[in-house]
Amino acid sequence: MKPTTTAVVLLCASGAALAQVAQDPIGIGPVPELLHLYYDEWPTGIAVSASGRMFSNYPLGLDPTNTQYQVAELNSNNTETPYPNAAYNSPPGGAIDYTKYPPQSKGLANYLIGVQSVVVDPIDRLWILDTGRALLPNGTLTTSNYGGPKLVGVNLSNNTIFRTILFPPNVSYADSYPNDVRFDLRPSITASGQGVAYLTDSSSEGRNGIIIVDLGTGESWRHLENIPQVRPEPGFFVSVWGEPVYSNPGNGMPISRLAFGADGITLSNDGETLYFSVVSGRHLYGVPTARLRDRSASSELFAQASVMDLGQKGVSDGLESDSNGIVYGGSVETDSIIIFNPQNGTVSTYVRDPRIEWTDTFSVAGNYLYFTENQLWRGASQQGGVDRRVKPYALFRVPLLNNATKIELV
């Protein structure tokens, strides 16, 4: 029997050597076009104007080395220029008040402290979302003070600030982290007639939720306060490029689950639904925007009851949508950009490319979807205090599906 067994084994080995084994195709959809390389500071956001001007932000609340500027305009030679000017990006004496114990972020309304997002609205104005929080050199995130957390509007025709909306401490708490923002400028949705902004609070220490701002009055309020859908999912685990990702600050601190709350946010093409997701989770949620704008006594009860679980889409950071109603998200576990089709509730892969890793933020301009890749999971706070990120970071774009365009809610 032994010779027969040996012969079978040899035959199988020979057959296996000749067989064509199926493999991952890797490349799917349009090939991302590389637009800009970041050699200086570490970026998260991207905003692109109708004329093609590009802006990024560099949050001091996530990277203590982002001290030169918080917002910059991207130049054609892979360099950046502080925007709207260098002085606005340079708080006197720095962003942190060391005279207090423990140190706190300064509450400076006329300077940028820790910018997490930049967005161009439907009428081509740039908005800057400042968390008001900055990291100490040792990686400790300081709390904010009134004047720090704010939404700043910049007129791109003359590069001047036209509006600064400060968030009160009962809207942006000292340990809040306002993360991303979308705009609906339809005059009919508010008494002021100037539209609203919707923001996520992704705090990993405090309460999560959605912040709503009346752009006419400057008033702001919260909804979906700390409900499970805006919180990190229990037991969450993710890996990127095969590398496990935990909160791992080092310096003897314990390893824990990654715990970012409500982060990605975008609007439906008719403005009637707000989509959102948590980074530390895989579900996409939707809520009627009318429920979020409501400020009546029972408004929070109705807002919470109206949240829809639209199913799993994978692990994403930012979200975006287009004029056809398609929702785009990164998929950090699959090197992909995914799309959610609200017409049939399905999720599918739109783009897959080996250069895609942690897709942080999207922007739509013309017929293109722009997105940043910034290796967030390789930062020191996830890698035992050792920064494993490798410059340059990258900005890409791909055509929108079916020749779609930017949503124009005006």
Order of alpha helices (4+ residues) and beta strands (2+ residues): alpha-beta-beta-beta-beta-beta-beta-beta-beta-beta-beta-beta-beta-beta-beta-beta-beta-beta-beta-beta-beta-alpha-alpha-beta-beta-beta-beta-beta-beta-beta-beta
